[in-house]
């Protein structure tokens, strides 16, 4: 019962302009009828009545047209929402109720769709290091001589492999002994935007600190600190691991 009452209240709000015109026309007609009898009263009453009917009809037509346009817009928005992965199905009753109340819910719907589109755009972005930063990183790393590094990434992820391959090429261009990119699952598959550093158990080689400082200096996303893993071949090698994007 409460839902039905709410629907009628929303419908009344939607048709409020038309109702206002009808009320004004009725008041004008009452005022004309209340005038003292005279020869011009009948034509005047007829004129007020006709004008009131026309004004009400025009307001109702305009309101119907606007609601039809809103329904059409809502249909297109729902069609767009169905194309987005993970989008919840639209509730037809909620759509009609929102249309009969105001355009507020449509604006909210547009905002939700925009957020979903922005999230998809962000997810579609590939991680990469621009050419200028890559050149600066190469020059910075070159001063430390050749360092043994293995670059790896999660299997089955083209974006992660491409990013790992770029990192490998930068290290090689800097004169480092870089191997990879290799695919491995020994480091797990937890999503991470940043590069992760792994070393063999024990004291981390200074190569790890050099790389962490370089990533911070040139604003390259990385996971702070190093993690120990005995899969690393020796105590001098550092492994850079690229996981899935979040």
Secondary structure by P-SEA (a helix, b strand, c coil): caaaaaaaaaaaaaaaaaaaaaaaaaaaaaaaaacccccaaaaaaaaaaaaaaaaaaaaaaaaaaaaaaaaaaaaaaaaaaaaccccccccaaaaaaaaaccaaaaaaaaaaaaaaaaaaaaaabbbbbcaaaaaaaaaaaccccbbbbbbbbbcccaaaaaaaaaaaaaaaaacccccccccccccccccccbbbbbbccccccaaaaaaaaaaaaaccccccbbbbbcccccccbbbbbbcccc
